[in-house]
Amino acid sequence: MMSKRTPSALVSIALLAVLACSKTADTAPERRIFGSPPTIETVTPIFNPQAPVDCDFTDIVNALVCNFGFLDAQPQTGRGWTKAVDPNDPNKTIVVFSDVPTTVPGTFIEGTYTELSFTVKVTDPESTAQQSNILLVSASYQLPPPSTTEDTLVLFDDGGQINFPFEQKALVAEDCTVDIPNQIFDCGGAIYNIKSGDLVKGDGVYTRKFALANPGASQFLNDCIKRSKKEIPVPASAGSTLQFKIEAVDRQGNLSTWPTKLPAVVGTGSFVCNGDSCGCCLLHAFSQLADIRDCHGQPGLISPSQAPDGVCIDIIQGF
């Protein structure tokens, strides 16, 4: 539990934490302990329930097939291949193809999620030119029932300079170096640096951008959000409403709270692997999301020397 008086020893923890500890009690808009409390001058929220994101995973797929000896495999355009939950029966899965085929050869992760951003202007009469007296600015939200706790997101005035490293979650290694002419195709687990989204360091404007991804969203989508948008996905169910409370604490422990909570309705996210159908299917298979035999007959990944009709047609065996 985090008490409302925040000791200065928590500064380093706040800087490193992306999700702070939970809280259960509301507070008055202002609490004075010693000196004058900080002033929250403005709060600017931006909510996008259908924020787009896309990532090029072509090198990742190329590394997979190169490791199996297909050094000349050539990705193709196409409609991709995605294993999804059957909307008519949640206990079953179906294969989904993109409605918009790619015009560029390769394997691409595409989707949508809910993106939120808070920009908060805070001042404190005890601040000096040498040191801000603001200890912590945060956005807290109540978790959906039956939970009775709050989660807290820390806002930063760092100019986007602080990196918060997070490991990838998908099972296929995503940090790849591919140099086919020199037969280099090495992959390892990716570390993605998350950013606050703040634009100018030390201007008294605290910012936090972050993502809300539906529970059960593809880890490829979540990794793509981290990779492309520099945001950490927080699980939240589609259609749920989160109420955000903005607070600021100074170094003396004085607390100020923005007088109104800010509602955000979580959108319904989407995910598709688009482009080379064979490549997308193999990406699923090597992530234990599909049986590799499901890939039999899928077009793409043409190897002139070994699979002229495509790796999934000439090499992969079906059921």
LODREN-148649 format. One record per residue (C-alpha): residue number from 0; x, y, z. Coordinates in pm, 1 decimal, padded with zeros to 6 digits. Last residue first. Example, Ala and Ser with C-alpha at 12.3 -4.5 7.8 and 13.67 -1.06 7.14 Angstrom:
2
1:01367.0:-00106.0:00714.0
0:01230.0:-00450.0:00780.0
//
This chain:
319
318:-00230.5:-03364.6:-04161.8
317:-00014.4:-03154.3:-04391.1
316:00357.9:-03168.3:-04464.6
315:00564.2:-02852.5:-04490.4
314:00823.7:-02868.2:-04768.9
313:00676.4:-02798.1:-05113.9
312:00364.0:-02598.6:-05022.5
311:00469.3:-02429.3:-04699.2
310:00817.7:-02355.8:-04833.1
309:00687.3:-02207.9:-05158.2
308:00625.5:-02321.7:-05515.2
307:00996.7:-02314.4:-05602.1
306:01085.4:-02484.6:-05271.4
305:01451.2:-02591.1:-05271.5
304:01661.5:-02373.4:-05502.8
303:01406.7:-02105.0:-05594.3
302:01289.3:-02074.8:-05230.5
301:00946.8:-01907.3:-05232.8
300:00827.2:-01788.3:-04893.1
299:00460.4:-01750.8:-04992.7
298:00142.8:-01950.7:-05040.0
297:-00012.6:-02166.3:-04765.6
296:-00046.7:-02531.1:-04866.4
295:00070.0:-02680.1:-04539.0
294:00076.0:-02417.8:-04264.9
293:-00170.2:-02601.2:-04041.0
292:00090.9:-02878.4:-04023.5
291:00299.7:-02640.6:-03812.3
290:00035.7:-02670.6:-03541.7
289:-00065.3:-02325.4:-03421.4
288:-00003.2:-02083.2:-03135.9
287:00311.4:-02258.0:-03016.8
286:00519.5:-01950.4:-03105.2
285:00699.6:-02147.1:-03377.0
284:00361.4:-02229.2:-03529.5
283:00230.7:-01872.7:-03520.6
282:00538.1:-01732.1:-03697.3
281:00520.1:-02025.9:-03938.9
280:00164.0:-01923.2:-04028.2
279:00263.6:-01562.2:-04084.9
278:00555.0:-01664.6:-04307.8
277:00339.2:-01900.0:-04514.9
276:00077.5:-01628.6:-04562.3
275:00327.0:-01359.2:-04669.4
274:00155.4:-01028.7:-04592.5
273:-00055.2:-00970.8:-04283.7
272:-00054.2:-01100.3:-03928.6
271:-00375.7:-00966.3:-03781.2
270:-00481.1:-00811.4:-03453.9
269:-00773.2:-00603.0:-03333.1
268:-00864.4:-00411.6:-03020.3
267:-01212.6:-00335.4:-02893.0
266:-01201.3:00002.9:-02722.0
265:-01161.9:00080.7:-02353.2
264:-01382.9:00366.2:-02237.7
263:-01190.2:00644.2:-02063.2
262:-01325.7:00861.6:-01782.6
261:-01132.5:01151.3:-01625.6
260:-01195.0:01217.0:-01257.5
259:-01270.7:01571.8:-01150.7
258:-01115.6:01801.2:-00888.5
257:-00750.3:01735.7:-00977.2
256:-00585.5:01622.2:-00653.8
255:-00315.9:01800.2:-00453.5
254:-00095.8:01639.9:-00187.3
253:00160.8:01791.5:00046.3
252:00428.3:01535.9:00139.4
251:00707.1:01787.6:00198.0
250:00874.6:01689.9:-00129.8
249:00559.6:01768.1:-00328.3
248:00277.6:01533.8:-00429.2
247:00060.7:01565.1:-00741.0
246:-00258.5:01375.4:-00821.2
245:-00472.0:01296.9:-01128.0
244:-00758.1:01047.8:-01084.2
243:-00852.4:00833.9:-01383.2
242:-01188.9:00659.1:-01413.5
241:-01175.9:00345.4:-01629.2
240:-01478.1:00235.5:-01828.8
239:-01500.3:-00121.0:-01960.3
238:-01616.3:-00176.6:-02316.6
237:-01320.6:-00391.6:-02416.1
236:-01145.6:-00544.5:-02116.1
235:-00823.1:-00392.1:-01987.5
234:-00468.9:-00533.1:-01987.9
233:-00188.0:-00273.6:-01966.4
232:00035.6:-00248.4:-02272.8
231:00370.8:-00071.8:-02219.0
230:00434.7:00209.7:-02464.5
229:00735.8:00276.0:-02689.4
228:00498.7:00307.1:-02989.5
227:00675.8:00081.0:-03238.9
226:00853.6:-00180.2:-03026.7
225:00631.2:-00174.7:-02720.9
224:00314.8:-00174.5:-02931.1
223:00463.4:-00446.8:-03153.5
222:00537.8:-00658.0:-02847.2
221:00174.2:-00632.3:-02739.2
220:00054.6:-00720.3:-03090.1
219:00288.3:-01020.3:-03111.3
218:00171.0:-01115.5:-02761.5
217:-00173.1:-01150.7:-02914.4
216:-00449.0:-00997.5:-02705.6
215:-00589.0:-01232.0:-02440.2
214:-00693.6:-00945.8:-02217.7
213:-00765.8:-00637.9:-02433.5
212:-00475.9:-00395.7:-02466.0
211:-00466.0:-00056.9:-02293.8
210:-00159.9:00141.5:-02394.7
209:00042.6:00417.0:-02234.0
208:00148.9:00776.0:-02275.1
207:00252.7:00970.3:-01967.1
206:00337.3:01336.1:-01935.8
205:00440.0:01591.6:-01676.4
204:00471.2:01957.8:-01773.1
203:00686.5:02155.5:-01529.3
202:00932.9:02252.8:-01803.2
201:01213.6:02027.7:-01676.5
200:01254.1:01807.8:-01983.5
199:01050.8:01887.6:-02293.8
198:00845.5:01634.5:-02493.6
197:00713.6:01375.5:-02247.2
196:00603.0:01048.6:-02410.5
195:00707.7:00847.3:-02105.2
194:00927.8:00606.7:-02302.1
193:00951.0:00226.2:-02306.6
192:01274.9:00068.2:-02423.6
191:01215.5:-00272.7:-02580.9
190:01441.7:-00566.6:-02501.9
189:01428.5:-00836.8:-02767.9
188:01513.0:-01201.6:-02704.6
187:01773.6:-01325.4:-02945.6
186:01808.4:-01383.2:-03318.4
185:02100.9:-01454.9:-03550.6
184:02080.4:-01495.5:-03924.1
183:02423.3:-01441.4:-04077.6
182:02484.0:-01640.2:-04393.8
181:02705.7:-01370.6:-04548.4
180:02469.4:-01320.0:-04844.5
179:02171.2:-01373.2:-04604.0
178:02253.6:-01094.0:-04359.5
177:01983.6:-01111.2:-04092.0
176:02030.5:-00971.3:-03741.7
175:01727.4:-01040.5:-03526.1
174:01583.6:-00912.8:-03197.9
173:01237.9:-01075.7:-03208.6
172:01290.9:-01424.6:-03064.8
171:00975.7:-01630.5:-03115.0
170:00800.1:-01699.4:-02782.7
169:00612.8:-01368.7:-02768.3
168:00659.1:-01164.0:-02449.4
167:00940.8:-00920.8:-02533.9
166:01139.6:-00786.6:-02241.4
165:01081.7:-00441.6:-02097.7
164:01340.5:-00166.9:-02052.6
163:01226.1:00169.7:-01910.7
162:01436.6:00434.5:-02083.1
161:01451.4:00789.7:-01948.2
160:01504.1:01067.7:-02202.8
159:01141.8:01130.4:-02302.1
158:01177.1:01497.5:-02209.0
157:01197.1:01388.3:-01845.6
156:00893.8:01555.1:-01688.8
155:00735.5:01222.3:-01597.6
154:00393.6:01080.3:-01508.2
153:00368.0:00772.7:-01283.0
152:00080.9:00530.4:-01339.9
151:-00112.3:00410.6:-01037.1
150:-00333.4:00104.2:-01002.1
149:-00629.7:00122.8:-00769.3
148:-00774.2:-00163.2:-00566.2
147:-01122.0:-00298.8:-00500.8
146:-01119.7:-00573.7:-00764.2
145:-01454.2:-00742.3:-00833.2
144:-01493.9:-00519.5:-01024.4
143:-01284.6:-00321.6:-01276.6
142:-00953.7:-00171.3:-01153.4
141:-00983.8:00182.6:-01024.4
140:-00750.7:00428.1:-01188.5
139:-00460.2:00641.1:-01075.0
138:-00273.8:00903.2:-01278.3
137:00040.4:01031.0:-01107.8
136:00266.1:01327.5:-01042.9
135:00542.8:01273.9:-00787.4
134:00804.1:01467.7:-00592.7
133:00743.7:01821.4:-00714.5
132:00980.5:02064.2:-00539.4
131:01173.3:02120.6:-00860.0
130:01539.4:02196.3:-00807.4
129:01793.6:02451.7:-00926.7
128:01560.1:02721.4:-01055.3
127:01361.1:02681.2:-00736.8
126:01040.5:02500.3:-00642.1
125:00877.8:02588.5:-00308.7
124:00584.9:02767.1:-00471.2
123:00489.9:02447.6:-00658.6
122:00372.6:02417.8:-01018.1
121:00209.9:02135.7:-01213.6
120:00103.8:02115.5:-01579.6
119:-00034.8:01769.9:-01662.3
118:-00028.3:01588.1:-01996.5
117:-00206.0:01253.2:-01989.8
116:-00201.6:01014.9:-02285.3
115:-00410.3:00710.1:-02359.5
114:-00397.7:00460.1:-02645.3
113:-00660.1:00188.6:-02686.6
112:-00549.9:-00085.3:-02927.4
111:-00541.4:-00157.0:-03300.8
110:-00363.9:-00411.9:-03514.9
109:-00099.1:-00503.9:-03768.3
108:00202.6:-00737.6:-03756.2
107:00374.8:-00764.3:-04095.0
106:00547.0:-01041.8:-04286.3
105:00710.8:-00947.5:-04615.2
104:00659.0:-00844.7:-04976.0
103:00508.9:-00496.0:-05024.2
102:00158.4:-00456.2:-05169.8
101:-00003.0:-00614.0:-04866.2
100:-00346.8:-00768.0:-04881.7
99:-00636.3:-00570.4:-04733.5
98:-00914.4:-00795.8:-04602.4
97:-00652.4:-00982.4:-04399.6
96:-00695.4:-01356.6:-04360.6
95:-00840.5:-01522.6:-04052.2
94:-00796.6:-01884.8:-03947.7
93:-01047.8:-02011.1:-03693.9
92:-01035.3:-02116.2:-03331.9
91:-01289.9:-02290.8:-03113.2
90:-01392.7:-02262.5:-02748.9
89:-01511.8:-01903.7:-02796.3
88:-01782.5:-02030.3:-03036.4
87:-01953.4:-01787.0:-03273.7
86:-01670.1:-01529.7:-03271.4
85:-01421.0:-01813.6:-03340.7
84:-01100.8:-01714.9:-03163.1
83:-00819.2:-01624.7:-03400.0
82:-00525.2:-01789.1:-03577.9
81:-00389.6:-01537.6:-03829.4
80:-00256.0:-01586.5:-04181.9
79:-00136.4:-01314.5:-04418.9
78:-00328.7:-01165.3:-04709.1
77:-00043.3:-01164.9:-04958.8
76:00284.0:-01022.9:-05079.4
75:00579.8:-01258.7:-05096.4
74:00884.1:-01341.2:-04886.5
73:01185.6:-01489.9:-05071.4
72:01358.7:-01796.2:-04931.5
71:01719.3:-01806.7:-05055.1
70:01888.4:-01935.5:-04741.4
69:01637.2:-02210.5:-04674.3
68:01857.2:-02416.5:-04442.7
67:01636.4:-02452.4:-04137.6
66:01801.3:-02156.9:-03964.0
65:01729.6:-01956.0:-04277.4
64:01356.7:-02028.0:-04232.3
63:01343.8:-01876.0:-03884.6
62:01579.2:-01588.1:-03967.6
61:01358.6:-01487.9:-04260.2
60:01057.1:-01491.1:-04028.4
59:01223.2:-01249.6:-03784.2
58:01358.4:-01038.5:-04068.8
57:01005.4:-00996.2:-04207.2
56:00851.5:-00889.5:-03875.3
55:00770.1:-00533.4:-03991.5
54:00554.4:-00367.3:-03727.8
53:00213.0:-00201.3:-03730.4
52:00005.0:00000.7:-03483.5
51:-00328.4:00175.9:-03511.0
50:-00500.4:00356.0:-03219.6
49:-00867.3:00259.7:-03203.1
48:-00986.8:00369.4:-02857.0
47:-00789.2:00697.3:-02877.7
46:-00795.2:00895.0:-02553.9
45:-00609.3:01224.1:-02503.9
44:-00614.7:01384.7:-02159.9
43:-00494.8:01741.6:-02096.9
42:-00477.1:01845.0:-01732.2
41:-00402.2:02204.8:-01638.8
40:-00285.4:02401.4:-01335.5
39:-00228.1:02128.9:-01078.8
38:-00095.1:02338.9:-00792.1
37:00151.4:02193.7:-00543.0
36:00079.6:02223.4:-00170.7
35:00203.2:02518.2:00036.5
34:00426.1:02471.3:00340.1
33:00409.5:02170.5:00567.8
32:00136.5:01906.7:00576.0
31:-00134.8:02053.4:00352.5
30:-00384.7:01821.8:00187.9
29:-00576.1:01916.6:-00125.2
28:-00848.2:01755.1:-00336.4
27:-00951.5:01530.9:-00043.4
26:-00842.9:01171.0:-00063.9
25:-00979.5:00846.6:-00209.1
24:-00884.7:00514.2:-00051.3
23:-00779.0:00180.9:-00201.4
22:-00425.6:00220.4:-00331.4
21:-00209.2:-00010.8:-00536.5
20:00163.2:00013.9:-00601.0
19:00319.8:00178.8:-00901.8
18:00294.7:00060.7:-01260.4
17:00583.2:00181.4:-01468.9
16:00827.2:00189.1:-01182.9
15:01184.7:00308.4:-01228.3
14:01134.1:00677.1:-01164.8
13:00885.2:00610.8:-00887.4
12:01128.7:00378.5:-00712.9
11:01399.8:00642.4:-00727.6
10:01168.0:00901.0:-00576.1
9:01035.6:00668.5:-00305.3
8:01308.0:00765.7:-00062.4
7:01154.1:01114.4:-00056.8
6:00865.1:00989.8:00152.0
5:00516.9:00997.6:-00003.9
4:00242.0:01107.7:00231.6
3:-00069.2:00959.0:00074.8
2:00027.7:00611.5:00187.8
1:00117.6:00352.8:-00070.7
0:00000.0:00000.0:00000.0
//
